[in-house]
Amino acid sequence: MDLIRNTILKMFNNTFLPAKKIVMTSAISFLMNPANPGWQLVGETPNSQYFTDMTTIKPSGNKRSVMMYQNLRFKRTSDKAVSIEAKLEYDCRYKMHRMLTATAYPGPNLIGDKLKSKNPGNNWNPTFKISRFMLNAVCSVPSSGKLEIKTY
């Protein structure tokens, strides 16, 4: 990332046409975006940044499943993971969640070869206040799966 930033700064210090600057800015912002264009940052904790693709939410009664990934602020010692992609299921009524699948990666934003990952199990866990932003984002999608925008 530092190499990209330094390259940008050097290029902008030189005299370039405005069109070239726009093209370069677009290209760099594309390269620096998270792993997939559908991912959106939904929250942060002291240890992680959380991204989700809201188009992957599948409602079923009071439950919602969704794909998410997190960038860890510190490399995990057990498997050297820096980012983790997971499919989670949330119980909106009881404010619980469980991990259905999980894959770890050695780089941020799901970069690198997949690391060996443990089976996440099927246990429901309470969703604590520090990470309730994921529950709130996912459960904001109604059971019909269709968001409605009303004008008054």
Buried (B, 14 or more C-beta within 10 A) or exposed (E): EEEEEEEBEEBEEEEEEEEEEEEBEEEBEEEEEBBEEEBEEBBBEEEBBBBBBBEBBBBEEEBBBBBBBBBBEEEBEEBEBBBBBBBBBBBBEEBBBBBBEBBBBBEBBBEBEEBEBEEBEEEEEEBEEEBEBBBBBBBEBEEEEEEEEEEE
